[in-house]
Amino acid sequence: MPDHISKFVAELKSAPPMDDVFNPWHDVDAAHDQNSRAPMIRTRQLKHYLSQRTGARYLLIAEALGYQGGHFTGIAMTSERLLLGHHAGRGINPDHLLPGLTGQRTSSPALNRNGFAEPTASIVWQTAIVELGLAPTDFVLWNVFPWHPYCPKAGMLSNRTPKTSELQAAVPYLQRFMTLFSARRIISIGRKAEASLAALGIEANAVRHPAHGGASAFRRQFSAVVND
């Protein structure tokens, strides 16, 4: 495990707590995690995910972790169903996500027998691997706000847009993340990510977020960047 990867994940894990923000590598979701080992599992998975991609050619950076994805896997735009092989029939195998490590779910099976599914995660992985033929270690998925912001009234099984103050607090972590890779292209997914990267002077190719009817535009724009 590269020391710089371990150090970065440790920084994420020990970040100062924020209201209505879940830190999957430190916090236990008492109502929805299987057990108290969940943060340890998510930490191990993120470390392995990043360590396998130090030579990645593309960084795909979106807005924030979601409850159907990184909240329970610890990995941006990656759901438990992908991790557990429920999308193998569509060409996405668990070994694509965590080569050399068996992925684990951390959500309680009482919530969902097959683990959580995240539409954005499925579209991004399917487009990259199946449609564009990228090697799984050719790209890294990330967020400008690396933790999971949720709606206090709806609880942790909800998502919300990060506040401006939260995005500002996340800037040092985004800058630190950018030093881990020497990718050929940086791709921002959605306007919030595009604006955050631009504010830091980071040049990125902007693509449509696949949510809310944007899947076709995302596929087309992502393909154009890769084939340029």
C-alpha positions as CSV (number, residue, x, y, z in Angstrom):
1,M,0.0,0.0,0.0
2,P,1.6,3.3,-1.1
3,D,2.2,5.6,1.9
4,H,0.7,8.6,0.2
5,I,-2.5,6.8,-0.4
6,S,-2.7,5.6,3.2
7,K,-2.0,9.1,4.5
8,F,-4.6,10.7,2.3
9,V,-7.3,8.2,3.4
10,A,-6.3,8.8,7.0
11,E,-6.8,12.5,6.5
12,L,-10.3,11.9,5.1
13,K,-11.1,9.7,8.0
14,S,-10.0,12.2,10.6
15,A,-11.6,15.2,9.0
16,P,-13.4,17.6,11.4
17,P,-17.1,16.6,11.7
18,M,-19.7,18.7,10.0
19,D,-23.5,18.9,10.7
20,D,-25.6,16.5,8.5
21,V,-22.5,15.0,6.9
22,F,-21.6,11.3,7.1
23,N,-18.0,10.3,7.0
24,P,-18.1,6.7,5.8
25,W,-14.5,5.9,6.8
26,H,-14.9,7.1,10.4
27,D,-18.6,7.1,11.3
28,V,-20.9,4.2,12.1
29,D,-24.4,4.5,10.7
30,A,-26.1,2.9,13.7
31,A,-29.5,2.5,12.0
32,H,-28.3,1.1,8.7
33,D,-24.8,-0.5,9.0
34,Q,-24.4,-4.2,9.6
35,N,-22.1,-3.7,12.5
36,S,-19.4,-1.4,14.0
37,R,-16.8,-2.8,11.6
38,A,-18.3,-1.0,8.7
39,P,-16.0,2.1,8.7
40,M,-13.0,-0.2,8.8
41,I,-14.3,-2.2,5.8
42,R,-15.0,1.0,3.8
43,T,-11.5,2.4,4.7
44,R,-9.9,-0.8,3.5
45,Q,-11.9,-0.8,0.2
46,L,-11.1,2.9,-0.5
47,K,-7.3,2.4,0.1
48,H,-7.3,-0.6,-2.2
49,Y,-9.3,1.1,-4.9
50,L,-7.0,4.1,-5.0
51,S,-3.8,2.1,-4.7
52,Q,-4.6,0.1,-7.8
53,R,-5.1,3.2,-9.9
54,T,-2.0,5.3,-9.3
55,G,-1.3,5.2,-13.1
56,A,-4.8,6.1,-14.1
57,R,-5.3,8.2,-17.3
58,Y,-8.6,9.8,-16.4
59,L,-10.0,11.4,-13.2
60,L,-13.8,11.6,-13.2
61,I,-14.9,14.0,-10.5
62,A,-18.5,14.5,-9.5
63,E,-20.2,16.3,-6.6
64,A,-20.6,14.3,-3.4
65,L,-21.0,10.7,-2.1
66,G,-24.6,9.4,-2.1
67,Y,-26.3,7.1,0.3
68,Q,-26.8,4.4,-2.4
69,G,-23.1,4.5,-3.3
70,G,-20.1,5.6,-1.3
71,H,-22.0,5.8,2.0
72,F,-21.8,2.0,2.2
73,T,-18.9,1.1,-0.1
74,G,-16.5,3.9,0.8
75,I,-15.9,4.5,-3.0
76,A,-17.2,7.3,-5.1
77,M,-19.9,6.4,-7.6
78,T,-19.7,2.8,-6.7
79,S,-22.6,0.8,-5.3
80,E,-22.8,-2.4,-3.2
81,R,-24.5,-4.2,-6.1
82,L,-21.5,-3.5,-8.4
83,L,-19.1,-4.5,-5.6
84,L,-21.0,-7.8,-5.0
85,G,-21.2,-8.8,-8.6
86,H,-24.9,-8.2,-9.3
87,H,-23.9,-6.4,-12.5
88,A,-21.6,-9.1,-13.8
89,G,-24.2,-10.0,-16.5
90,R,-23.8,-6.5,-17.8
91,G,-20.1,-6.8,-18.1
92,I,-19.0,-5.2,-14.8
93,N,-17.2,-7.8,-12.5
94,P,-16.2,-7.2,-8.9
95,D,-12.6,-7.6,-9.9
96,H,-13.0,-4.5,-12.1
97,L,-13.6,-2.5,-9.0
98,L,-11.2,-4.0,-6.4
99,P,-8.7,-6.2,-8.3
100,G,-7.2,-8.6,-5.8
101,L,-9.6,-7.8,-3.0
102,T,-13.1,-9.3,-2.3
103,G,-15.5,-6.4,-1.8
104,Q,-17.9,-6.4,1.1
105,R,-21.2,-4.7,1.8
106,T,-21.6,-2.7,5.0
107,S,-25.3,-2.0,4.9
108,S,-27.7,-4.2,6.8
109,P,-29.2,-7.0,4.7
110,A,-32.6,-6.1,6.3
111,L,-32.5,-2.9,4.2
112,N,-31.9,-4.5,0.9
113,R,-31.2,-8.2,0.2
114,N,-28.8,-7.5,-2.7
115,G,-27.3,-4.3,-1.3
116,F,-27.9,-0.8,-2.5
117,A,-27.9,0.1,-6.2
118,E,-27.0,3.6,-7.4
119,P,-28.1,4.6,-11.0
120,T,-25.3,7.0,-11.5
121,A,-22.7,4.4,-10.4
122,S,-24.1,1.8,-12.8
123,I,-24.1,4.3,-15.8
124,V,-20.6,5.5,-15.2
125,W,-19.0,2.1,-14.7
126,Q,-21.0,0.6,-17.7
127,T,-20.0,3.5,-20.0
128,A,-16.3,3.4,-19.0
129,I,-15.8,-0.4,-19.1
130,V,-18.4,-1.9,-21.4
131,E,-19.1,0.9,-23.9
132,L,-15.7,2.6,-24.1
133,G,-13.5,-0.4,-23.3
134,L,-11.4,1.3,-20.7
135,A,-9.3,-0.8,-18.4
136,P,-10.8,-0.6,-14.8
137,T,-7.5,0.9,-13.6
138,D,-7.5,3.6,-16.3
139,F,-9.8,5.9,-14.4
140,V,-10.5,7.1,-10.9
141,L,-13.9,8.2,-9.6
142,W,-14.0,10.9,-7.0
143,N,-16.1,13.9,-5.7
144,V,-15.2,17.5,-5.0
145,F,-17.0,16.9,-1.6
146,P,-15.7,13.5,-0.6
147,W,-18.2,12.8,2.2
148,H,-22.0,12.2,2.2
149,P,-24.2,15.2,2.8
150,Y,-27.7,14.2,3.9
151,C,-31.0,16.0,4.7
152,P,-31.4,16.2,8.4
153,K,-35.2,15.7,8.3
154,A,-35.0,12.7,5.9
155,G,-32.1,11.0,7.6
156,M,-29.0,9.4,6.3
157,L,-30.8,7.5,3.5
158,S,-31.1,10.8,1.6
159,N,-28.9,13.1,-0.4
160,R,-28.5,16.9,-0.6
161,T,-26.3,19.4,-2.4
162,P,-23.2,20.4,-0.4
163,K,-23.3,23.9,1.0
164,T,-20.9,26.5,-0.2
165,S,-19.2,26.5,3.2
166,E,-18.9,22.7,3.0
167,L,-17.3,22.8,-0.4
168,Q,-14.8,25.4,0.9
169,A,-13.9,23.1,3.8
170,A,-13.4,20.3,1.3
171,V,-10.9,22.2,-0.9
172,P,-7.7,21.1,0.9
173,Y,-8.8,17.4,0.5
174,L,-9.5,17.9,-3.2
175,Q,-6.2,19.6,-3.8
176,R,-4.5,16.7,-1.9
177,F,-6.3,14.2,-4.0
178,M,-5.2,15.8,-7.2
179,T,-1.5,15.3,-6.2
180,L,-2.0,11.5,-6.0
181,F,-2.4,11.1,-9.7
182,S,-0.8,12.3,-12.9
183,A,-3.8,11.6,-15.1
184,R,-3.9,12.7,-18.8
185,R,-7.4,14.1,-18.5
186,I,-9.6,15.4,-15.7
187,I,-13.4,15.2,-16.3
188,S,-15.9,17.0,-14.2
189,I,-19.3,15.4,-13.9
190,G,-22.1,18.0,-13.4
191,R,-22.0,21.7,-12.9
192,K,-21.1,21.7,-9.2
193,A,-17.9,19.7,-9.9
194,E,-17.1,21.9,-12.9
195,A,-17.4,25.1,-10.8
196,S,-15.4,23.7,-7.9
197,L,-12.5,22.6,-10.2
198,A,-12.6,25.9,-12.2
199,A,-12.4,27.9,-8.9
200,L,-9.1,26.1,-8.1
201,G,-7.8,26.8,-11.6
202,I,-7.9,23.1,-12.5
203,E,-8.6,22.5,-16.2
204,A,-11.2,19.9,-16.8
205,N,-13.5,18.6,-19.6
206,A,-17.0,19.1,-18.4
207,V,-19.7,16.5,-19.0
208,R,-23.3,16.2,-18.1
209,H,-24.2,14.4,-14.9
210,P,-26.1,11.2,-15.8
211,A,-28.8,11.7,-13.3
212,H,-32.2,13.3,-14.0
213,G,-32.3,12.3,-17.7
214,G,-28.7,13.1,-18.4
215,A,-27.5,9.6,-19.2
216,S,-27.4,9.9,-23.0
217,A,-25.6,13.2,-22.9
218,F,-23.1,11.9,-20.3
219,R,-22.3,8.9,-22.5
220,R,-21.9,11.0,-25.6
221,Q,-19.7,13.6,-23.9
222,F,-17.6,11.1,-22.0
223,S,-17.0,9.2,-25.2
224,A,-15.9,12.4,-27.0
225,V,-13.3,13.2,-24.3
226,V,-11.9,9.6,-24.3
227,N,-11.7,9.5,-28.1
228,D,-10.3,13.0,-28.6
